[in-house]
Amino acid sequence: MMFEEWISSALVCAGAFFYLAGTLGMLRFPDIYTRLHAVTKADNLGLGLLAAGLMLRAESWPAMIKLALIWMLALVTSATACYLVANNALRAGLPPVLGRYRSGSRP
Amino acid sequence: MTQSERGRKMFIESGKKEKFPMERHGMLLLNRIFHRFLLLCLLWWVLTEGYPGSWWFGLPGVTVTTAATLGLSSRFTWHWRPLGMIRFVPFFFLQSLHGGIDVAWRALHRQTPMNPALFDFPLRLPHGPARVFLANTVSLLPGTCSADLSEECLKVHVLDGSIAIHTRLQAVEEHVAALFGLSIPPAERFEEASPHE
């Protein structure tokens, strides 16, 4: 394997790891607000690394730019969706979990 | 050139500008249309990955889309400064990395440690796209998530309320201001320095 392909594989694997971590966070975090954090942050980085890894394997310039555009479009969508969900939850009066939290300390 | 000659020249030039305001406006509009058209052509080229046969369909599509964007454009202008962009992009990349690692660490930890809090951040940016951009950026940065954008402030949900959120968000706000070429009043520290007013 070539050097570039190694780097590319490493980036794609790292991206997959952050997707996994984001999904775990969504299942384990205590309320809607903290779950939003897990999804937006981990997926932003996950998709970013995935796109970077695939960009190294792209066959042409337009294919490369296309991957970067996909990432940017996903960023805008995820940030907007995050705001809409958080805003609606807040206005509907869903109370956030506040203060020190540890999953073990819950009865 | 003497003082009076220079004055006369300036007078003539200012007269020229005022004489043909419609022409100047027309040129600016043409310029804008041309820029949009080029940008959309570039987008089509990227989407079709440079396939030459696609332009038979692409060129009419780009033309119609250019016309549509002119009809849809809002009164707010959206201009990014190149210098602000050079500073913003690496900042955003590093912060994204930090944010992802932070959340992944909490999610994988046996006890998912966190200290969530809700927090009001007073805005210094003016109304318009810059505020929306700030709210979206904040949602993607480590430990913060925009929950409500109101007239005066941005309600932010944070994963760890014990860190210095205020200074961190102020830094983000300054980056966004530089990106949009806006000047904002100095940070709160300045206001605290003159309590007698």
Interface residues (C-beta under 8 A of the other chain):
Chain A: F17 F18 A21 G22 L24 G25 R28 F29 P30 D31 Y33 T34 L36 H37 A38 T40 K41 A42 N44 L45 G46 G48 S60 W61 P62 A63 I65 K66 L69 L75 V76 S78 A79 T80 C82 Y83 A86 N87 A89 L90 R91 P96 V97 L98 G99 R100 Y101 R102 S103 G104 S105
Chain B: L43 W45 V46 L47 T48 E49 G50 S96 L97 G99 G100 I101 D102 V103 A104 R106 A107 L108 R110 Q111 T112 P113 M114 N115 P116 A117 L118 A135 N136 T137 S139 L140 P142 G143 C145 S146 A147 D148 L149 K155 H157 L159 G161
